[in-house]
Amino acid sequence: MSMGPEPINLFDFEAAARERLPKVEYDYIAGGATDEISVERNRRAYESWALRPRVLHDVSALDLSTTVLGTKVSLPVLIAPCGGHQKAHPEGEFATYRAATTCGTVFAVSANAGADFEELAKAASGRRWLQLYPFRDKEMTKDWLRRAKDAGYEAVCLTLDSQWPSKRERNIRNGYRNLRGVNFPKAGGDAARGRPGAHPGGGDPAATWKDLEWIKSSTALPVVAKGIMTGEDAELCAQAGADAVIVSNHGGRHLDNTLATIEVLAEAVAAAKGKTEIYLDGGIRRGADVVKAIALGAKAVFIGRPLFWGLAVGGEQGVVRVLNILREEIELTMAKCGRPTIASIDATVVVKAPRL
Ligand SMILES: Cc1cc2nc3c(=O)[nH]c(=O)nc-3n(C[C@H](O)[C@H](O)[C@H](O)COP(=O)(O)O)c2cc1C
């Protein structure tokens, strides 16, 4: 991490990454759909809840560990599935995976990863999930599901909000061409039959809830449904047998003008009626954001863009630093709210903030 002062928060990391990355790559990572209203709203909405500090609780020993899908992580921040980590650092997903292993968290490997997911599995010992789309090609899906299980992936993350391509105007203006991940078959397969201009490998536009049921019945791995933004869909995920739901608007990269993810979290939690775990992603940049999400019912959260900023600034160590900054900020927030454990973060930690 040379050049400039040491980043002390995730915004500093973004600024430093922006200096290092080619503009078109920075724009691809930072950007969102059309007017980027949802990108900004994901961030700003955290201000709609205030923390309620509590004093005289013993916070001398804090424990940030929790479980996701029944297995321990050392902090409630996981790595979201994102394609093409090598855009930010030559070691790409390998660096991210080693960092996630060091920090004791889950790495969700994207369908569009620039690394072979079976090779990646050998690079470290941490927990891994594999992200898929509801592909049109059922044989390819079965093949991925079988290979994921054999390679020790612990869950399948099914991204459901990408059936239709998005309109990302920074990419259009930059003439940006995104490539398919290396795990797709060289010839044939889903993406080769995709509509012209479609974001590569985004899933079958004809997919329905039956496809989620089919995937659930086609693997022994837990299925995590990603990209849910309403109570109705959270309930349908639970009915279709999903083991967990990620409340996500894809970081504002698919449909613009949605509510922020933190704004729909409570609705999703209520609709799932405890049948599935609920996670959240979108705009998590501060430890306080993580604590607010947990207080509002998330079991854990994911980060997307910040992992690229970490990679661009310092490769594996940069991602470790990003996670450690969040860890330190979560600790501070928990201590000052009198909550020594993740389980002790309940709804009374936050209050809806009055408009100023
Ligand atoms: C550069 C980039 C690539 C992404 N690629 C994928 C992907 O391949 N599959 C997927 O399900 N989500 C993908 N996402 C969305 C993330 O998983 C996540 O939902 C989002 O980034 C969270 O918001 P945040 O970036 O504000 O943390 C991508 C996000 C970014 C920034």
The ligand as a Tripos MOL2 file, in Angstrom:
@<TRIPOS>MOLECULE
LIG
   31    33     1     0     0
SMALL
NO_CHARGES

@<TRIPOS>ATOM
      1 C1        -18.1360   -5.1300   -9.8820 C.3       1 LIG1
      2 C2        -19.3050   -5.9090   -9.3380 C.ar      1 LIG1
      3 C3        -19.5890   -7.1520   -9.8840 C.ar      1 LIG1
      4 C4        -20.6820   -7.8830   -9.3990 C.ar      1 LIG1
      5 N1        -20.9270   -9.1310   -9.9060 N.ar      1 LIG1
      6 C5        -21.9250   -9.8680   -9.3910 C.ar      1 LIG1
      7 C6        -22.1260  -11.2090   -9.8180 C.ar      1 LIG1
      8 O1        -21.4000  -11.7290  -10.6700 O.2       1 LIG1
      9 N2        -23.1540  -11.9090   -9.2580 N.ar      1 LIG1
     10 C7        -23.9710  -11.3660   -8.2950 C.ar      1 LIG1
     11 O2        -24.8700  -12.0500   -7.8100 O.2       1 LIG1
     12 N3        -23.7940  -10.1080   -7.8520 N.ar      1 LIG1
     13 C8        -22.7850   -9.3570   -8.3680 C.ar      1 LIG1
     14 N4        -22.5840   -8.0860   -7.8840 N.ar      1 LIG1
     15 C9        -23.4550   -7.5600   -6.8090 C.3       1 LIG1
     16 C10       -22.8880   -7.8970   -5.4160 C.3       1 LIG1
     17 O3        -22.9810   -9.2640   -5.1510 O.3       1 LIG1
     18 C11       -23.6560   -7.1500   -4.3030 C.3       1 LIG1
     19 O4        -25.0320   -7.4470   -4.3970 O.3       1 LIG1
     20 C12       -23.4610   -5.6340   -4.2960 C.3       1 LIG1
     21 O5        -22.1850   -5.2800   -4.7770 O.3       1 LIG1
     22 C13       -23.6450   -5.1040   -2.8830 C.3       1 LIG1
     23 O6        -23.5890   -3.7230   -2.8360 O.3       1 LIG1
     24 P1        -22.2550   -2.8870   -2.4530 P.3       1 LIG1
     25 O7        -21.3630   -2.9680   -3.6650 O.co2     1 LIG1
     26 O8        -22.7940   -1.5190   -2.2230 O.co2     1 LIG1
     27 O9        -21.6370   -3.5240   -1.2320 O.co2     1 LIG1
     28 C14       -21.4980   -7.3450   -8.3740 C.ar      1 LIG1
     29 C15       -21.1760   -6.0930   -7.8290 C.ar      1 LIG1
     30 C16       -20.1050   -5.3750   -8.2920 C.ar      1 LIG1
     31 C17       -19.7880   -4.0340   -7.6690 C.3       1 LIG1
@<TRIPOS>BOND
     1     1     2 1
     2     2     3 ar
     3     2    30 ar
     4     3     4 ar
     5     4     5 ar
     6     4    28 ar
     7     5     6 ar
     8     6     7 ar
     9     6    13 1
    10     7     8 2
    11     7     9 ar
    12     9    10 ar
    13    10    11 2
    14    10    12 ar
    15    12    13 ar
    16    13    14 ar
    17    14    15 1
    18    14    28 ar
    19    15    16 1
    20    16    17 1
    21    16    18 1
    22    18    19 1
    23    18    20 1
    24    20    21 1
    25    20    22 1
    26    22    23 1
    27    23    24 1
    28    24    25 2
    29    24    26 1
    30    24    27 1
    31    28    29 ar
    32    29    30 ar
    33    30    31 1
@<TRIPOS>SUBSTRUCTURE
     1 LIG1         1 GROUP 0 **** ****
